[in-house]
Amino acid sequence: MEFHASNTPLLDWSGDALIIGLSEAALPLSTTLAELNSRLSGLLQELIDEVEFTGKDGTSAISRVGTGATIRKLGIVGLGAAEAITPDTLRRAAAAAARLAKKEKCASLGLSLPLVHNDPALTAQALAEGASLALHHDNRFKSDGKASKKASKVTLDHIHLLGLPDQKASLQTAQAICDGVILARELVSAPANVVTPEVLAQTAQDIATAHGLEVEILDREQCEALGMGAYLGVARASDLPPKFIHLTYKPAGTPTRKLAIVGKGLTFDSGGLNIKGAGSGIEMMKIDMGGAAATLGAAKAIAQIQPSVEVHFISAAAENMISGNAMRPGDILTASNGKTIEVNNTDAEGRLTLADALVFAEKLGVDAIVDLATLTGACIIALGDDIAGIFSENDQLAGAIATAATAAGEKFWRLPMEEKYFDGLKSIVADMKNTGPRPGGSITAALFLKQFVTSTPWVHLDVAGPVWTEKESGYNNPGGTGFGVRTLVQWVLAA
């Protein structure tokens, strides 16, 4: 599929489907839209009346145009209140338009939507992101027979963004970001027998090879030499070897900043000896590497966009399994910074892998560290499936992530780092336990991670809810969402 930013007025465009974004203030029709309605013998107003269209955000409709016109289909998508239109409004509108055009078997689509913030580049990027992500469907694991029955002979090949000057750079940025999101989606959606620690490591290697990044993959023995006892304690029960991934993007010239992104990379989490029981969602624990997926997706995007910032992408990839060599409740592990951890729940394993990854990241001498992880069910209880948690004692960094998330259209909410709650992690026999009481579970998890970052500005993102969806929503389709990639890229670009 190709995007074309075009100054062609919507009255002059010809193709299969013309879809127009209408805010509540755009009704009743006037000026150009009234003229279009007249040229189409009143069809636009007829469509509006037939579906009682008011411009409400999330609404859409499409109709066939009679013979003799330069377009086959005419569609409308609602944008809500004109003063409340954001880049994400345009993403969602473009997603709805692209789905309509595809359903109607249109090979070309003309999109006419208003500028957001009076910025043609931002508008073009948002529209391209929304349409591209909406049209991505992951059918890798369906049989050829099932796929062929649903396949359309007509594909949506060209989307024309009308009323915009040439936007080659912004469209390239959109494509790079979508490449990263789609990579993250497909990593999360793939089962654990397909995406293993070794496959995550190979994915990092492939990104490095394709885009000229540096890559370092540490095996078990190298991690032992670095004293990564917390990470290796989690990994030791699996037949699949752990892979510690360190991928580095370096810009040409002196970098303006040095950043680290750390993603939790549990390719499957059985819970260990505290095995997940019935109703626990164990069958979905392939998504427990959603943080690593977003980290690698961001790496793929940033490698193509090439900002002036040096970025380190890190993941301690492993499985949490059960065997005679599994870590036991009551075992004491020593992390690479020398701190000891009493394991009182083997199902709180992600924070153990992140502990050593955070120590590794800080030793790189970076200016800031962001980790993201499908870390706690408690965060889902607090914020639901659509919103991720932000935890940090650094207001500036937390604010930068929140600003990036707003621009990216991803929802976050900052939760407190209540120091008193660390009392629940205190151990009689070690420096700390790996879990505390049930109340405030996402907060105590963040406080645990804090013990492994000494002075570098750091923020923890708990993305347990939004990395997966069961239904079509906005520009997401059922499966992995690629959540976090766009926020990470936006944060790096603004650094």
C-alpha positions as CSV (number, residue, x, y, z in Angstrom):
1,M,0.0,0.0,0.0
2,E,1.3,3.4,-0.9
3,F,0.4,6.9,0.5
4,H,0.3,10.0,-1.6
5,A,0.1,13.5,-0.1
6,S,-1.7,15.5,-2.7
7,N,-2.8,19.1,-3.1
8,T,-5.6,17.9,-5.3
9,P,-8.9,19.4,-4.1
10,L,-11.5,16.8,-3.1
11,L,-13.8,18.1,-5.8
12,D,-11.2,17.2,-8.4
13,W,-10.1,13.8,-7.1
14,S,-11.1,10.6,-9.0
15,G,-10.8,7.1,-7.7
16,D,-12.7,4.3,-6.0
17,A,-13.7,5.8,-2.7
18,L,-13.7,9.4,-1.4
19,I,-14.1,9.5,2.4
20,I,-14.5,12.8,4.2
21,G,-13.9,13.6,7.9
22,L,-16.6,15.7,9.3
23,S,-16.6,17.4,12.7
24,E,-19.8,18.4,14.5
25,A,-19.2,21.9,13.4
26,A,-19.0,20.9,9.7
27,L,-22.8,20.4,9.7
28,P,-24.9,21.7,8.0
29,L,-22.9,21.5,4.8
30,S,-21.4,24.6,3.4
31,T,-18.8,25.9,0.9
32,T,-16.8,23.0,-0.7
33,L,-18.9,20.3,0.9
34,A,-22.1,21.9,-0.3
35,E,-20.7,22.1,-3.8
36,L,-19.6,18.4,-3.6
37,N,-23.2,17.5,-2.5
38,S,-24.6,19.5,-5.5
39,R,-22.3,17.7,-7.9
40,L,-23.4,14.4,-6.6
41,S,-27.1,15.2,-6.9
42,G,-27.5,15.5,-3.1
43,L,-25.9,12.2,-2.2
44,L,-23.7,13.5,0.6
45,Q,-26.7,15.1,2.4
46,E,-28.8,12.0,1.7
47,L,-26.1,9.8,3.3
48,I,-26.0,12.1,6.4
49,D,-29.7,12.1,6.8
50,E,-30.1,8.3,6.2
51,V,-27.8,7.4,9.1
52,E,-28.7,10.4,11.2
53,F,-25.0,11.4,11.1
54,T,-24.0,14.2,13.5
55,G,-20.2,14.1,13.2
56,K,-19.9,12.2,16.5
57,D,-16.4,10.8,16.9
58,G,-16.3,7.1,16.0
59,T,-19.2,7.1,13.6
60,S,-19.0,6.3,9.8
61,A,-21.0,5.5,6.8
62,I,-20.5,4.9,3.1
63,S,-22.7,4.8,0.0
64,R,-22.4,3.8,-3.7
65,V,-22.3,6.7,-6.1
66,G,-24.3,6.6,-9.3
67,T,-22.9,6.2,-12.8
68,G,-21.2,9.1,-14.5
69,A,-19.3,10.3,-11.3
70,T,-15.5,10.2,-11.0
71,I,-15.8,8.2,-7.7
72,R,-17.5,4.8,-7.0
73,K,-18.1,5.2,-3.3
74,L,-18.6,8.2,-1.0
75,G,-18.0,7.9,2.7
76,I,-18.0,10.0,5.9
77,V,-16.3,9.6,9.3
78,G,-17.1,11.6,12.4
79,L,-14.4,13.6,14.2
80,G,-16.4,14.9,17.2
81,A,-16.0,18.5,18.4
82,A,-13.8,20.6,16.1
83,E,-11.9,22.1,19.0
84,A,-11.1,18.7,20.4
85,I,-9.5,17.2,17.3
86,T,-6.1,15.7,18.1
87,P,-3.6,13.6,16.0
88,D,-5.2,10.5,17.5
89,T,-8.6,11.7,16.3
90,L,-7.1,11.6,12.8
91,R,-5.5,8.2,13.4
92,R,-8.8,6.7,14.4
93,A,-10.7,8.4,11.5
94,A,-8.1,7.2,9.0
95,A,-8.4,3.7,10.4
96,A,-12.2,3.8,10.0
97,A,-11.9,5.1,6.5
98,A,-9.4,2.5,5.5
99,R,-11.5,-0.3,6.9
100,L,-14.6,1.0,5.0
101,A,-12.7,1.2,1.7
102,K,-11.3,-2.3,2.2
103,K,-14.7,-3.7,3.0
104,E,-16.1,-2.1,-0.1
105,K,-13.3,-3.6,-2.2
106,C,-11.8,-0.3,-3.2
107,A,-8.3,-0.2,-4.7
108,S,-7.8,3.5,-4.2
109,L,-9.0,5.8,-1.4
110,G,-9.1,9.6,-1.2
111,L,-9.0,10.9,2.3
112,S,-10.1,14.5,3.1
113,L,-9.7,15.5,6.7
114,P,-8.9,18.8,8.4
115,L,-5.4,19.8,9.5
116,V,-4.5,19.1,13.1
117,H,-2.7,22.0,14.9
118,N,-2.5,23.6,11.5
119,D,0.4,21.2,10.7
120,P,0.4,19.4,7.4
121,A,3.3,17.1,8.4
122,L,1.7,16.0,11.6
123,T,-1.6,15.5,9.8
124,A,-0.1,13.3,7.1
125,Q,1.8,11.2,9.6
126,A,-1.3,10.6,11.8
127,L,-3.4,9.7,8.8
128,A,-0.8,7.3,7.5
129,E,-0.2,5.6,10.9
130,G,-4.0,5.1,11.5
131,A,-4.7,3.6,8.1
132,S,-1.6,1.4,8.0
133,L,-2.1,0.0,11.5
134,A,-5.8,-0.6,10.9
135,L,-5.1,-2.6,7.7
136,H,-2.6,-4.9,9.4
137,H,-4.0,-8.3,10.1
138,D,-1.8,-11.1,11.5
139,N,-2.9,-14.3,9.7
140,R,0.4,-16.1,9.9
141,F,-1.0,-19.1,11.8
142,K,-4.2,-19.6,9.8
143,S,-4.2,-22.4,7.3
144,D,-4.0,-21.5,3.6
145,G,-7.6,-22.8,3.1
146,K,-9.1,-20.6,5.7
147,A,-7.2,-17.6,4.6
148,S,-8.0,-18.0,0.9
149,K,-11.8,-18.2,1.5
150,K,-11.7,-14.7,3.1
151,A,-9.2,-13.1,0.8
152,S,-10.5,-10.4,-1.5
153,K,-9.4,-10.2,-5.1
154,V,-9.2,-6.4,-4.7
155,T,-6.7,-4.8,-2.3
156,L,-6.5,-1.3,-1.1
157,D,-3.2,-0.2,-2.9
158,H,-3.3,3.6,-2.8
159,I,-4.4,6.1,-0.3
160,H,-4.4,9.8,-1.3
161,L,-4.2,12.3,1.5
162,L,-6.0,15.2,-0.2
163,G,-5.3,18.9,0.4
164,L,-1.8,18.3,1.7
165,P,1.5,19.4,0.1
166,D,4.2,16.8,-0.5
167,Q,5.0,15.1,2.8
168,K,7.6,12.6,1.9
169,A,9.5,12.9,5.2
170,S,6.5,12.6,7.5
171,L,5.2,9.6,5.5
172,Q,8.5,7.9,5.9
173,T,8.4,8.6,9.6
174,A,4.9,7.1,9.8
175,Q,6.1,4.0,7.8
176,A,9.1,3.5,10.2
177,I,6.8,3.8,13.2
178,C,4.3,1.4,11.8
179,D,7.1,-1.1,10.9
180,G,8.0,-1.0,14.6
181,V,4.5,-1.4,15.9
182,I,3.7,-4.2,13.5
183,L,6.9,-6.0,14.6
184,A,5.9,-5.7,18.2
185,R,2.4,-6.9,17.4
186,E,3.6,-10.0,15.7
187,L,6.1,-10.8,18.4
188,V,3.3,-10.6,21.1
189,S,0.8,-12.5,19.0
190,A,3.1,-15.4,18.2
191,P,2.9,-18.4,20.5
192,A,5.7,-19.3,22.9
193,N,6.7,-22.3,20.7
194,V,7.5,-19.8,17.9
195,V,8.9,-16.8,19.8
196,T,11.5,-18.1,22.2
197,P,14.4,-16.2,23.8
198,E,16.6,-17.3,20.9
199,V,14.1,-15.9,18.4
200,L,14.0,-12.6,20.3
201,A,17.8,-12.5,20.1
202,Q,17.7,-13.3,16.4
203,T,15.1,-10.5,15.8
204,A,17.6,-8.1,17.4
205,Q,20.3,-9.4,15.2
206,D,18.2,-9.0,12.1
207,I,17.4,-5.4,13.0
208,A,21.1,-4.7,13.6
209,T,22.0,-6.3,10.2
210,A,19.3,-4.4,8.3
211,H,20.0,-1.0,9.8
212,G,23.6,-0.9,10.8
213,L,23.1,-1.1,14.6
214,E,25.5,-2.7,17.1
215,V,24.3,-5.9,18.8
216,E,25.5,-7.9,21.7
217,I,23.9,-11.2,22.7
218,L,25.1,-12.6,26.1
219,D,24.6,-16.3,26.8
220,R,24.2,-18.0,30.2
221,E,27.9,-18.2,30.9
222,Q,28.5,-14.5,30.1
223,C,25.6,-13.5,32.3
224,E,27.0,-15.7,35.1
225,A,30.3,-13.8,34.8
226,L,28.4,-10.5,35.3
227,G,26.8,-11.9,38.4
228,M,23.2,-11.8,37.0
229,G,21.8,-14.2,39.6
230,A,18.3,-12.8,39.7
231,Y,17.8,-13.2,35.9
232,L,19.4,-16.6,35.7
233,G,17.4,-17.8,38.7
234,V,14.3,-17.3,36.6
235,A,15.8,-18.9,33.5
236,R,17.3,-22.0,35.0
237,A,14.2,-24.3,34.8
238,S,13.7,-23.9,31.1
239,D,15.3,-26.2,28.5
240,L,15.6,-23.1,26.3
241,P,18.7,-21.1,27.1
242,P,18.4,-17.4,28.2
243,K,19.5,-14.7,25.8
244,F,20.5,-11.2,27.2
245,I,19.9,-8.7,24.3
246,H,21.8,-5.4,24.0
247,L,21.1,-3.5,20.8
248,T,22.6,-0.1,20.2
249,Y,21.7,2.7,17.8
250,K,24.4,5.4,17.5
251,P,23.8,8.5,15.3
252,A,26.4,10.0,13.0
253,G,28.5,12.5,15.0
254,T,28.3,13.2,18.7
255,P,24.9,12.1,20.2
256,T,22.9,14.8,21.9
257,R,21.8,12.4,24.7
258,K,22.3,8.7,25.6
259,L,19.2,6.8,26.6
260,A,18.3,3.2,27.5
261,I,15.1,1.3,27.0
262,V,14.7,-1.9,28.9
263,G,11.9,-4.4,28.1
264,K,10.7,-7.4,30.0
265,G,11.3,-10.5,27.8
266,L,9.5,-13.5,29.4
267,T,8.6,-15.5,26.3
268,F,6.4,-17.7,28.5
269,D,5.5,-17.5,32.1
270,S,4.2,-20.7,33.7
271,G,4.4,-19.1,37.2
272,G,7.2,-21.5,38.1
273,L,6.6,-23.7,41.2
274,N,3.9,-21.1,42.2
275,I,2.2,-22.3,39.0
276,K,-0.6,-20.3,37.5
277,G,-3.9,-22.1,38.2
278,A,-7.3,-22.3,36.5
279,G,-8.6,-18.9,35.4
280,S,-5.1,-17.4,35.7
281,G,-4.8,-16.8,32.0
282,I,-1.8,-19.0,31.7
283,E,-2.6,-19.8,28.1
284,M,-2.0,-16.1,27.3
285,M,1.4,-15.9,28.9
286,K,3.0,-15.6,25.5
287,I,2.3,-11.9,25.9
288,D,4.7,-11.6,28.9
289,M,7.4,-10.4,26.5
290,G,5.3,-7.3,25.5
291,G,7.9,-5.0,26.9
292,A,10.7,-6.7,24.9
293,A,8.5,-6.6,21.8
294,A,7.9,-2.8,22.2
295,T,11.7,-2.3,22.8
296,L,12.6,-4.1,19.6
297,G,9.8,-2.4,17.7
298,A,11.1,0.9,18.9
299,A,14.6,-0.1,17.8
300,K,13.4,-0.9,14.3
301,A,11.6,2.4,14.0
302,I,14.4,4.5,15.5
303,A,17.0,2.9,13.3
304,Q,15.1,4.1,10.3
305,I,14.3,7.6,11.5
306,Q,17.9,8.1,12.7
307,P,17.6,10.8,15.4
308,S,20.6,12.5,17.0
309,V,20.2,10.5,20.2
310,E,22.1,7.3,21.1
311,V,19.7,4.6,22.3
312,H,20.4,1.3,24.0
313,F,17.7,-1.4,23.7
314,I,18.0,-4.1,26.4
315,S,16.1,-7.3,27.3
316,A,16.9,-10.2,29.5
317,A,14.9,-12.8,27.6
318,A,14.0,-16.1,29.2
319,E,11.2,-18.5,30.0
320,N,9.8,-19.1,33.5
321,M,9.2,-22.9,33.6
322,I,9.1,-25.8,36.0
323,S,11.7,-28.6,36.4
324,G,13.9,-30.2,39.0
325,N,16.3,-27.2,38.6
326,A,13.6,-24.5,39.1
327,M,14.0,-21.8,41.6
328,R,12.0,-22.5,44.8
329,P,9.9,-20.3,47.0
330,G,12.4,-19.4,49.8
331,D,15.5,-19.4,47.6
332,I,17.8,-16.4,47.9
333,L,19.1,-14.9,44.7
334,T,21.9,-12.4,44.3
335,A,21.5,-9.7,41.7
336,S,24.4,-8.2,39.8
337,N,24.6,-5.2,42.1
338,G,25.1,-7.5,45.0
339,K,21.6,-7.1,46.5
340,T,20.0,-10.3,47.8
341,I,16.4,-11.3,47.1
342,E,14.3,-13.9,49.0
343,V,12.0,-15.4,46.4
344,N,8.6,-15.7,48.1
345,N,6.7,-16.1,44.9
346,T,8.2,-17.6,41.7
347,D,5.4,-16.0,39.7
348,A,6.8,-12.6,40.4
349,E,9.7,-13.4,38.0
350,G,9.6,-10.4,35.6
351,R,11.0,-8.0,38.2
352,L,13.9,-10.4,38.8
353,T,14.9,-10.3,35.2
354,L,14.5,-6.6,35.0
355,A,16.7,-6.1,38.1
356,D,19.8,-7.3,36.4
357,A,18.8,-5.6,33.1
358,L,18.5,-2.3,34.9
359,V,21.9,-2.7,36.6
360,F,23.4,-3.4,33.2
361,A,21.7,-0.3,31.6
362,E,22.9,2.0,34.3
363,K,26.5,0.9,33.9
364,L,26.3,2.2,30.3
365,G,26.4,5.8,31.7
366,V,23.1,6.8,30.0
367,D,21.2,10.0,30.8
368,A,17.9,8.3,31.4
369,I,16.4,4.8,31.6
370,V,12.9,3.7,30.7
371,D,11.7,0.2,31.4
372,L,8.4,-1.3,30.3
373,A,6.9,-4.6,31.3
374,T,3.8,-6.6,31.5
375,L,4.6,-6.7,35.2
376,T,1.5,-6.8,37.4
377,G,-2.2,-7.8,37.3
378,A,-2.6,-5.2,40.0
379,C,-2.0,-2.5,37.4
380,I,-4.8,-3.9,35.3
381,I,-7.1,-3.9,38.3
382,A,-6.2,-0.3,39.0
383,L,-6.3,1.1,35.4
384,G,-8.1,-1.5,33.3
385,D,-7.1,-2.9,30.0
386,D,-6.5,0.3,28.0
387,I,-4.3,2.4,30.3
388,A,-0.7,1.7,31.4
389,G,0.9,2.9,34.6
390,I,3.8,5.4,35.0
391,F,6.1,5.1,38.0
392,S,8.9,7.4,38.7
393,E,10.3,9.8,41.3
394,N,11.7,12.0,38.5
395,D,9.0,14.5,37.6
396,Q,10.8,15.7,34.5
397,L,11.2,12.2,33.0
398,A,7.7,11.1,34.0
399,G,6.4,14.3,32.4
400,A,8.4,13.7,29.2
401,I,6.9,10.2,28.9
402,A,3.4,11.5,29.5
403,T,3.8,14.2,26.9
404,A,5.2,11.6,24.4
405,A,2.3,9.3,25.1
406,T,-0.3,12.0,24.5
407,A,1.3,12.8,21.1
408,A,1.4,9.1,20.3
409,G,-2.2,8.5,21.3
410,E,-1.3,5.9,24.0
411,K,-2.9,6.1,27.4
412,F,-0.8,6.3,30.6
413,W,-1.6,7.4,34.2
414,R,1.0,8.2,36.8
415,L,0.8,6.2,40.0
416,P,2.7,7.1,43.3
417,M,6.0,5.6,44.5
418,E,4.8,5.3,48.1
419,E,8.1,4.6,50.0
420,K,6.2,3.3,53.0
421,Y,4.9,0.4,51.0
422,F,8.5,-1.0,50.7
423,D,8.1,-2.2,54.2
424,G,6.0,-5.1,52.7
425,L,9.1,-6.2,50.8
426,K,11.4,-6.4,53.8
427,S,12.9,-9.8,54.4
428,I,14.3,-11.4,57.6
429,V,16.9,-13.4,55.7
430,A,17.8,-11.2,52.7
431,D,17.8,-7.6,51.5
432,M,14.3,-7.8,50.2
433,K,11.6,-10.2,49.1
434,N,10.4,-10.2,45.5
435,T,6.7,-9.6,46.4
436,G,4.8,-7.7,49.1
437,P,1.2,-7.7,50.3
438,R,-1.6,-7.8,47.7
439,P,-2.7,-4.2,48.2
440,G,-0.7,-1.8,46.0
441,G,0.9,-4.6,44.1
442,S,1.9,-2.5,41.1
443,I,3.5,0.1,43.5
444,T,5.5,-2.4,45.4
445,A,6.7,-3.9,42.1
446,A,8.0,-0.5,41.1
447,L,9.6,0.0,44.5
448,F,11.4,-3.3,44.0
449,L,12.8,-2.2,40.7
450,K,13.9,1.0,42.2
451,Q,16.5,-0.9,44.2
452,F,18.5,-1.6,41.1
453,V,18.8,2.0,39.8
454,T,21.1,4.2,41.9
455,S,21.2,7.7,40.4
456,T,20.1,7.7,36.8
457,P,16.7,9.3,36.0
458,W,14.4,6.3,35.6
459,V,10.8,5.6,34.8
460,H,8.9,2.3,35.0
461,L,6.0,1.6,32.7
462,D,3.6,-1.2,33.6
463,V,1.9,-2.1,30.3
464,A,0.2,-5.3,31.4
465,G,-3.2,-4.2,30.2
466,P,-2.8,-2.5,26.8
467,V,-0.4,-4.9,25.0
468,W,-3.3,-7.2,24.0
469,T,-6.9,-6.7,22.8
470,E,-9.7,-9.2,22.1
471,K,-11.6,-6.8,19.8
472,E,-11.2,-4.3,17.0
473,S,-10.7,-0.9,18.5
474,G,-9.5,2.3,16.8
475,Y,-6.5,1.3,14.7
476,N,-5.9,-2.0,16.6
477,N,-7.2,-5.4,15.5
478,P,-7.6,-8.4,17.8
479,G,-4.3,-9.6,19.1
480,G,-1.1,-7.9,20.0
481,T,-1.4,-4.1,19.9
482,G,2.3,-3.0,19.7
483,F,1.5,-0.7,22.6
484,G,4.4,1.4,23.8
485,V,6.3,1.6,20.5
486,R,4.9,4.9,19.5
487,T,5.4,6.5,22.9
488,L,9.0,5.3,23.1
489,V,9.8,6.7,19.6
490,Q,8.1,10.0,20.4
491,W,10.1,10.2,23.6
492,V,13.4,9.6,21.8
493,L,12.6,12.1,19.0
494,A,11.8,14.8,21.6
495,A,14.9,14.1,23.7
